[in-house]
């Protein structure tokens, strides 16, 4: 299914959209629950204000990302990285 240059709200439940491509799409304000994003690749995204709860992030990799104000379990990532670099 192609959805081009549309503004519409989608309710997708119990579906398999694996292999889909989302490009130049505004997904602000979306809620995503009970999903499999394994192998997902995100490039050039605005994830400001993103909240991730109860997720399996084993093997996740962040590269060349802005992390100002980012926390993991309430701990500022910038502080963790500074402490790590200090110990090196």
N, C-alpha and C positions, 0 to 999 in steps of 0.2 A: 504494500500500500504506500503510495507517495502522498505526502502532505506538504505542499509547497506554498510558501508565502501566505500562510493562514494564521489567524489568531483564534484559537479555540481551546477549550478546556477538554482534556481527555480523561476518562476513567478507564484504566486498564487493570483488569483483575484476572487472575488465574490464566495468564497468557504467556506465551514464549515468544519474546521479541529478540532472541539471541541473534547476533550477527547484524543487527540494525545499526544504522549510522545516524547520528544527530549532529548537524553542523549549523552553526550560526542560529542557535535555538535559545530562546529565553525560557528558562525553567525556574525562574525566581518564584518563591512562595510555594513550590511543589512539596508534597509529602511523599516519601518513598518508604514503604514498610515491607518487611519479610521478603527481601529480594536477593538474588544471586548476582553479584557484580564481579565475580572472580574473573580475572583476565581483563577487566575493564581498563582502558587507557584514556586518560583525560589530558588534553593539551590545551594551553592558552585559555584557562577557565577562571572565572571570577567565583571563588568559593567563600568570599567574605561572609561571615556570620553562619557558616556551615556548622551544624550540630550532628555528630555521629554518636549513637548510643548502642551499646550491646552488639558491637560489630567484631567480626573476625578480621583483623587487619594484619595477620601474619604474612610476612613477605611483602608488605606494602612498601613503596619507595616514593619519597618526595625528593625531587631534584630541581634546583634553581627556583625555589618557591619563596614568596614573601611570607614571613611567619610572625610579623609583629602582632603581639597580643594572642597568639595561638597558645592553647594550653592542652595538656594531656593529664587527665585526672586532677585538674585544678592547678597543675604546676606549669609555669611559663616555659615554653620550649626554648626561648632565647636564654633563660637562666640555666637550663639544663645543658645547652650547648656551650655556654660560657664556662660552666664548671668542668665540663668534659675537656675543653681546650686548655684550661688552666692545669689540668692533671697531666696533660701530654708533654 
